[in-house]
Amino acid sequence: MACLRLLERDSGPLLVPQLVVSEVVYLLETLGTVDASVVAAAERLGVTRVATLDRKHFTVVRPAHAPAFEVLP
């Protein structure tokens, strides 16, 4: 939570790796680093279909580029 507060309050500029940003963005959904990086990559590439067995997280996450992911299988 300290990192989230920093990002919310600091006027920058800050150098923050994409994985860190992804983790903060999806903190409320309690995603781990790997799941958050998949979401970030999908958003960047415009992908809406995700092959995963982790339905718990990927059916809750609302990507920035689509209403929801299509979770496969």
URSULDA-V612537 format. One record per pair of residues at least 4 apart in sequence whose C-alpha atoms are under 7 Angstrom apart, sorted by sequence separation. I is the first residue (numbers start at 1). GAP is how many residues later the second one is. If there is no record, write none. Layout:
((I | GAP) (I | GAP))
This chain:
((1 | 4) (2 | 4) (3 | 4) (4 | 4) (5 | 4) (6 | 4) (16 | 4) (17 | 4) (18 | 4) (19 | 4) (20 | 4) (21 | 4) (22 | 4) (23 | 4) (26 | 4) (27 | 4) (31 | 4) (32 | 4) (33 | 4) (34 | 4) (35 | 4) (36 | 4) (37 | 4) (38 | 4) (39 | 4) (40 | 4) (41 | 4) (42 | 4) (43 | 4) (54 | 4) (55 | 4) (56 | 4) (57 | 4) (63 | 4) (16 | 5) (26 | 5) (31 | 5) (42 | 5) (62 | 5) (63 | 5) (42 | 6) (62 | 6) (23 | 9) (23 | 10) (26 | 10) (59 | 10) (58 | 11) (23 | 13) (58 | 13) (19 | 14) (22 | 14) (22 | 15) (55 | 16) (19 | 18) (22 | 18) (48 | 18) (46 | 19) (50 | 19) (52 | 19) (4 | 20) (43 | 20) (49 | 20) (50 | 20) (51 | 20) (52 | 20) (43 | 21) (48 | 21) (49 | 21) (50 | 21) (51 | 21) (43 | 22) (48 | 22) (49 | 22) (50 | 22) (51 | 22) (49 | 23) (31 | 26) (29 | 28) (29 | 32))
